[in-house]
Amino acid sequence: QANKKNIELSFIHPDPLLKVWIDLNNFDKVLMNILSNAFKFTPDNGTITVYLKTGTDTTAQSPLQHYFEIRVADTGCGIEENKIEKIFERFYQINKGSLDLNFGTGVGLHLSRSLVELQHGIIFARNRSDVQGSEFIIRLPMGNAHLKDEELETSQEGHSVYRQDRLHVDLYTSAPDVIEKKIKSKTRYRILIIDDENEIRQYLSQELSDTYKVYQSANGKEGLDIVLKEKPDLVVSDVMMPEMDGITFCRKLKSNININQIPVVLLTAKAADEDKAEGFDIGADAYVSKPFNVDLLKRIIAGIIENRERLKQKAPDSEENKALIQPVVLRSSDQALYEKIIKIINKNISNPDLNVEMLASGVGMSRVHMHRKLKELAGQSARDFIKSIRLKQAGELLSKQKLSISEVAYALGFSNLSHFSNSFREFYGISPKEYAERNREDTVNPEK
């Protein structure tokens, strides 16, 4: 990590050797969480310094009057003073605004504090006073006089060693044997979890894998590719992520008629009403705030899937469905308008300038009214509706006619071949060339 980001990593310790009592099975988790946090929020060419020393504090409660201290100092973005304690809460994240960072590592810092406190120590964070950045301080008691008999075990060599396994920490830890354990799901339903925090992905995967087949992705861009390829039954997505955030991911999914029926549950620390409203405006099916109750999340997921399945399995005119939804009846005037819009699009499909203004002019209504009607009739904006029809036509042409990719693109109003290929991939999940090769009975070699 240090080499990759050109970070100067130093270890400063006045004592050449320091013997202390720690839990060998769990203390490494504390150090790894603190160090991973430092690397995550320290920019390229920054510095991370690890200090190890002993100290005395006569005002502290025993056994911390004599302690050893590990301090990890970085030159990262720092922490807002009023939120320093909150970062140790389970699943808490602090949005760093323009820095596009979320401070906190899922269950990592909460787990670290729990483990340190079980070892009779303390852990806290503070901002540096010399330069911008933060530092995490761990203090644990010297000696073993504070340890109870049940906290000690005898090693194979006959020595007493510190153990914590009698103490239960009700947290998911990212131990490899836990992550890699194969769990057969109870149902055929598939769920995609998108979150840039590995610990949250692993935690949710462990909690959901006994019921669903679970896919994972670290950001919205990768997640969208998985959705296009695998067509999962539901997506649980964080909002604040690199590459592509959850709002953008949800907007792209809901604007693609190939996958817009897949429900999306947004999972985020942004709990303000306006943030939730933004998620619902773009078509999110549920909004769950961090820190979250995993049992509640499970019920939300199960409820959404059950409702979708009920709607698919019941006959449209059954009494059960009538009680669930109010059927949308397309009035004759709307049907005529819809057909007229389709006719205008098909007539001008090769025109790169085809837009909402042309549609509005063709049917004799305002641009705003046209947007509203298409949202009502097709569930898409005019721009997305036009693009969807073009891409559907592109799929038909590539699968049924021996045309090159460029011929198809220009015939459907795409003036830029690269834009056509990117739009096609977003819509179908594969490139035009791959689509043509898979779907043509008599395969030709379209140009790249």
Secondary structure, DSSP 8 states (H G I E B T S, - for coil): -HHHHT-EEEEE-SSS-------TTTHHHHHHHHHHHHHHHS-TT-EEEEEEEEEE-TTS-TTTTEEEEEEEEE-S----GGGTGGGGSTT--EE-GGG--EES-TTHHHHHHHHHHHTT-EEEEEE-SSSS-EEEEEEEESSSTT--GGGEEE-TTS-EEE--TTS---S----HHHHT-----SSS-EEEEE-S-HHHHHHHHHHHTTTSEEEEESSHHHHHHHHHHH--SEEEEESS-SSS-HHHHHHHHHT-TTTTTS-EEEEES--SHHHHHHHHHTT-SEEEESS--HHHHHHHHHHHHHHHHHHHHS-TTSHHHHHH-------HHHHHHHHHHHHHHHHTTT-TT--HHHHHHHHT--HHHHHHHHHHHHSS-HHHHHHHHHHHHHHHHHHHS---HHHHHHHTT-S-HHHHHHHHHHHHSS-HHHHHHHH-SS------
